[in-house]
Amino acid sequence: MHKLTQFRLCPRSRSIRLVLNELSIDAELLDERPWEWRPAFLAKNPAGELPLLEMGGETLLCGTYAISEFIAEEVSKHPAHTGPVPLFPGNREARSEVRRLVDWFHGKMDRDVTHEMMVQKVHNRHASGGPQAPSPDVMRALRTNLSYHLGYVAFLSGQRRWLAGEELSFADFAAAGHFSVLDYLGEVPWESYPDAKIWYQRLKSRKSFRPLLADRFPGVAPPPSYTDLDF
């Protein structure tokens, strides 16, 4: 059986979980707390980054780029219907736009918002020297950065059916990985960005999203709206 080493509040892990769920690819979830830097984990991926996908115990794929490209090459059509696999659809230009946006969310947005938000509200709760409260100044800056990214998603979703174009793609799953984590932490002011909210509602209502809505992390409870499809 396939095995996915992941952390339930890791945006990159969530993006791959959405892909696996969307394509009905079963994988055992192995929880890893990335701040622990376990030697056994580092032996598999010296970069110390999640997720890791072990394909049938033979192929080890490290990181969202390797995993998404591998799956896109291995799965020729959607198992539920005859349509394309929702990863990198369209012609060369369309696929390039998908990859640009994947890099935007897993790169820029992670640096601007998600990574440090996780440090402030999750990782610091488990610091070796004892729990640390979030810094008000850091949180203020992160929320300002988040408004920028929400505005960009609102712009894209107001111009296109999905973020990269007319078809669902890995760009949507990458973005959803980040926004679902921030939504779990109660940090997304959806009402101020109606186009972004409509995009997220459409993704949140998909069957592949349901396992993410069931996620819970000890000591960090999501707001009631997290599981509400009509939030």
Stockholm file with secondary structure:
# STOCKHOLM 1.0

chainA/1-231         MHKLTQFRLCPRSRSIRLVLNELSIDAELLDERPWEWRPAFLAKNPAGELPLLEMGGETLLCGTYAISEFIAEEVSKHPAHTGPVPLFPGNREARSEVRRLVDWFHGKMDRDVTHEMMVQKVHNRHASGGPQAPSPDVMRALRTNLSYHLGYVAFLSGQRRWLAGEELSFADFAAAGHFSVLDYLGEVPWESYPDAKIWYQRLKSRKSFRPLLADRFPGVAPPPSYTDLDF
#=GR chainA/1-231 SS CEEEEECTTCHHHHHHHHHHHHTTCCEEEEECCGGGCCHHHHHHCTTCCSCEEEETTTEEEESHHHHHHHHHHHCCSCTTSSSCCSSSCSSHHHHHHHHHHHHIIIIIIIIIIIHHHHHHHTGGGGCTTCCCCCCHHHHHHHHHHHHHHHHHHHHHHHHSSSSSSSSCCHHHHHHHHHHHHHHHTTCCCGGGCHHHHHHHHHHHTSGGGHHHHTCCBTTBCCCGGGGCTTC
#=GC SS_cons         CEEEEECTTCHHHHHHHHHHHHTTCCEEEEECCGGGCCHHHHHHCTTCCSCEEEETTTEEEESHHHHHHHHHHHCCSCTTSSSCCSSSCSSHHHHHHHHHHHHIIIIIIIIIIIHHHHHHHTGGGGCTTCCCCCCHHHHHHHHHHHHHHHHHHHHHHHHSSSSSSSSCCHHHHHHHHHHHHHHHTTCCCGGGCHHHHHHHHHHHTSGGGHHHHTCCBTTBCCCGGGGCTTC
//
